Amino acid sequence: MHASSKYGRNSSSNCIVRREREGVTLCCPLKKIQRGELTIYKTILLLDNGQQRLQKVNLDSTDLKILNLLARNGRLSYRSIGLTIGMTTKSVKSRVDRMLAAKVIERFLAKVNPSVVGYKTTYALALRKNNLNQELLERINLVGDIQHQFEVMGGAIGFDIAVKEGTEDKIELLLSSLKPALLGLIRSRNREVSQKLSETDFTVIKQLIKNPRMEIGDIAAATTISPKTVRRRLDKMVRNRILEFSIQPNPDAMKGYIVFFLDVKVKDRDHHQKMLQKIYEELDDHFMILSSDMSNQEDSIGLLLASEDAIGIESIRSRIESFDVVKQANAFLPIRLSSPQEWILKAIDKRLAESSWKEKEL
């Protein structure tokens, strides 16, 4: 391509090269043209300073069905997905790989109930972005561990902070120091777990945090635990809602959809699961489900969803808030999301080290 040209084509990669004011844009095909369909491009803007910025990617109805299924069960096999939506395993895998490459799916997630490692309470904080600095972040980390962090429209940043028992004094000091930046605070109890976890359970969980879609046989090989035991322990932890599997989507990569977070407060914790199922039924095919329940609280449901328009967001929010067992339903528009997991890995390593030490003492 000549220096004066505005457009060109990279023959080796079949990418269209376009010169912009900010830099060079590469439009690389992610999907071949079939039966008159348009090519879907992963567009990367290469800025003059060397940085990259990912552009949004078009998604079709099949992509949305796959996302819905993986959001509710991130370990669902590609074969099972194919049987559900009428596609081959190879075609499903190809679409998932494409969405991973385009960062529509940032990563797969294994979500652990914090109460199994001693975190009985979660504080949801909303802070003014302009007032947030490194010192305040360090104070937050001294009190508890950040499960979720999200920046929302309107200049606010939210944190879900897992907190252990006996830190009430630290919380009060933290809230006092956050007052200039604090927009809101909700304190909730995490779901209690009746199942007592063994060293084997924690070992399996650790492998799945590192790779949520790890095969049973691979977990067994990495841990010297039998495949039968791995499957039995995993099934039990999922059944008891100690472990849940989902995806972490990227709102910025989803063209044509408004990603929003729906926070639902229920009046009675006994209605939690029934209410969650009812919400799924209400959403049906009109909304894209991008996560399983992100809340570990007994009285709260948190779902990441997507709608084609703002009217749809308000429609589903008001509909759910009208249910008898719902106290309130709020919708937020996230710009960026993150779910740090280093803290849970450290907590599990500590449990495993304590278990090993006790065995040596005996």
VOMI-778280 format. One record per residue (C-alpha): y, z, x. Coordinates in steps of 0.25 Angstrom, whole numbers, padded with zeros to 4 digits, always signed. Layout:
REM VOMI-778280
YZX ...
This chain:
REM VOMI-778280
+0000+0000+0000 +0014-0004+0006 +0024+0007+0007 +0033+0001-0003 +0022-0001-0014 +0022+0009-0026 +0007+0007-0029 -0006+0004-0021 -0021+0006-0021 -0030+0013-0012 -0042+0004-0012 -0051+0014-0005 -0049+0025-0016 -0045+0016-0028 -0032+0025-0029 -0019+0020-0034 -0008+0024-0024 +0006+0025-0030 +0019+0030-0022 +0027+0040-0030 +0040+0047-0026 +0033+0060-0023 +0022+0053-0015 +0009+0045-0017 +0000+0045-0029 -0014+0042-0028 -0021+0038-0041 -0036+0039-0039 -0046+0035-0050 -0055+0046-0056 -0061+0038-0067 -0065+0023-0067 -0059+0014-0078 -0070+0012-0088 -0069+0004-0101 -0054+0003-0100 -0052+0018-0097 -0040+0021-0088 -0043+0026-0074 -0041+0041-0072 -0033+0044-0059 -0033+0056-0051 -0018+0055-0046 -0014+0062-0034 +0001+0062-0030 +0002+0063-0014 +0015+0069-0012 +0024+0065+0000 +0022+0079+0005 +0007+0077+0006 +0003+0086-0006 -0005+0081-0018 -0003+0083-0033 -0014+0080-0043 -0010+0072-0055 -0016+0073-0069 -0029+0067-0073 -0032+0061-0087 -0044+0067-0093 -0052+0060-0105 -0060+0067-0116 -0073+0068-0108 -0066+0075-0096 -0060+0085-0107 -0074+0088-0112 -0079+0091-0098 -0068+0100-0095 -0070+0108-0108 -0085+0110-0105 -0082+0114-0090 -0071+0123-0094 -0080+0131-0103 -0092+0131-0093 -0089+0126-0079 -0103+0126-0075 -0108+0117-0086 -0116+0106-0080 -0111+0092-0080 -0124+0088-0087 -0121+0098-0098 -0107+0092-0099 -0113+0078-0100 -0123+0082-0111 -0111+0088-0119 -0101+0077-0118 -0111+0065-0117 -0109+0061-0102 -0118+0060-0090 -0118+0072-0080 -0113+0062-0069 -0101+0058-0078 -0098+0072-0081 -0098+0076-0066 -0089+0064-0063 -0079+0068-0073 -0079+0083-0068 -0078+0078-0053 -0066+0070-0057 -0059+0081-0064 -0061+0090-0052 -0056+0079-0043 -0044+0078-0052 -0042+0093-0052 -0043+0093-0068 -0054+0104-0065 -0049+0112-0053 -0062+0119-0051 -0073+0126-0059 -0072+0141-0061 -0082+0152-0062 -0074+0163-0069 -0079+0178-0067 -0076+0189-0077 -0068+0198-0067 -0073+0211-0074 -0086+0209-0066 -0079+0212-0053 -0071+0224-0058 -0059+0217-0064 -0058+0223-0078 -0044+0218-0082 -0035+0205-0081 -0020+0205-0082 -0014+0192-0086 +0000+0191-0080 +0011+0180-0082 +0022+0179-0072 +0034+0171-0070 +0031+0161-0060 +0045+0162-0053 +0043+0177-0051 +0029+0175-0045 +0028+0177-0030 +0018+0180-0019 +0021+0195-0020 +0018+0196-0035 +0005+0188-0033 +0001+0198-0022 +0004+0209-0031 -0005+0203-0042 -0016+0201-0032 -0015+0216-0028 -0018+0220-0043 -0029+0211-0047 -0035+0197-0045 -0030+0184-0051 -0040+0177-0060 -0031+0166-0065 -0017+0161-0061 -0010+0151-0070 +0004+0145-0070 +0009+0141-0083 +0021+0133-0089 +0034+0141-0090 +0034+0147-0076 +0023+0158-0077 +0011+0161-0069 -0001+0169-0075 -0012+0177-0068 -0024+0184-0074 -0027+0195-0064 -0040+0203-0064 -0038+0218-0062 -0048+0229-0058 -0048+0243-0064 -0039+0253-0058 -0027+0244-0055 -0018+0248-0067 -0008+0254-0057 -0007+0241-0049 -0006+0233-0062 +0006+0241-0066 +0013+0239-0053 +0010+0224-0053 +0016+0222-0067 +0028+0230-0063 +0030+0221-0050 +0028+0208-0059 +0038+0212-0070 +0049+0201-0066 +0038+0190-0066 +0029+0196-0077 +0029+0188-0090 +0016+0194-0096 +0004+0202-0094 -0009+0204-0102 -0020+0214-0098 -0034+0211-0102 -0048+0217-0100 -0058+0208-0094 -0071+0206-0101 -0081+0217-0098 -0095+0212-0092 -0107+0219-0096 -0116+0212-0086 -0117+0219-0072 -0116+0209-0061 -0126+0209-0050 -0124+0204-0035 -0132+0192-0040 -0121+0189-0051 -0110+0191-0042 -0116+0182-0031 -0118+0171-0042 -0104+0173-0047 -0098+0171-0033 -0105+0157-0031 -0100+0153-0045 -0086+0156-0042 -0087+0148-0029 -0094+0136-0037 -0094+0138-0052 -0103+0126-0054 -0113+0130-0043 -0127+0127-0047 -0137+0138-0050 -0146+0133-0038 -0134+0133-0029 -0130+0147-0033 -0144+0152-0030 -0145+0145-0017 -0132+0151-0012 -0135+0165-0017 -0150+0166-0015 -0151+0170-0030 -0162+0163-0038 -0157+0151-0047 -0163+0159-0059 -0155+0171-0056 -0142+0164-0054 -0144+0157-0067 -0148+0170-0075 -0136+0178-0069 -0126+0167-0071 -0130+0164-0085 -0129+0179-0088 -0115+0180-0082 -0110+0168-0090 -0116+0174-0102 -0108+0187-0100 -0096+0180-0097 -0095+0185-0083 -0094+0171-0078 -0088+0159-0084 -0086+0145-0079 -0075+0135-0081 -0065+0126-0074 -0051+0127-0068 -0043+0115-0073 -0030+0110-0068 -0020+0108-0079 -0011+0099-0070 -0022+0089-0069 -0025+0087-0084 -0017+0075-0089 -0014+0075-0104 -0017+0089-0107 -0010+0102-0108 -0018+0114-0101 -0015+0127-0107 -0021+0141-0107 -0025+0148-0120 -0024+0163-0119 -0031+0170-0132 -0031+0185-0134 -0042+0190-0144 -0041+0202-0152 -0055+0207-0150 -0063+0204-0137 -0076+0203-0145 -0070+0190-0151 -0068+0184-0137 -0080+0174-0136 -0079+0170-0151 -0064+0167-0149 -0067+0159-0137 -0077+0151-0144 -0068+0149-0156 -0057+0144-0146 -0066+0134-0140 -0069+0129-0154 -0055+0128-0158 -0051+0120-0145 -0063+0110-0148 -0059+0096-0143 -0044+0097-0144 -0042+0105-0131 -0047+0105-0117 -0054+0118-0113 -0051+0120-0098 -0057+0134-0096 -0067+0144-0101 -0061+0157-0105 -0052+0161-0094 -0050+0175-0098 -0059+0187-0095 -0053+0196-0105 -0059+0202-0117 -0048+0199-0126 -0043+0185-0120 -0047+0171-0120 -0041+0161-0110 -0043+0146-0110 -0037+0135-0102 -0036+0123-0112 -0029+0109-0113 -0022+0102-0124 -0016+0088-0126 -0003+0094-0131 +0005+0107-0133 +0003+0107-0148 -0012+0108-0146 -0010+0120-0137 -0002+0127-0147 -0011+0123-0159 -0024+0129-0152 -0016+0142-0147 -0011+0145-0161 -0024+0142-0167 -0032+0152-0158 -0021+0162-0160 -0023+0162-0175 -0038+0167-0174 -0040+0181-0179 -0046+0187-0166 -0034+0181-0157 -0022+0189-0154 -0014+0178-0147 -0016+0165-0140 -0007+0160-0129 -0006+0146-0122 -0001+0144-0108 +0001+0131-0100 -0004+0133-0086 +0001+0124-0075 -0009+0129-0064 -0021+0138-0065 -0030+0145-0054 -0041+0155-0055 -0043+0162-0042 -0057+0167-0039 -0056+0173-0025 -0054+0187-0031 -0067+0186-0039 -0075+0181-0027 -0070+0193-0019 -0073+0203-0030 -0087+0197-0031 -0089+0197-0015 -0085+0212-0016 -0095+0215-0027 -0106+0208-0018 -0102+0215-0006 -0103+0229-0013 -0117+0225-0019 -0122+0221-0005 -0116+0234+0001 -0123+0243-0010 -0137+0235-0007 -0135+0239+0008 -0132+0253+0005 -0145+0254-0004 
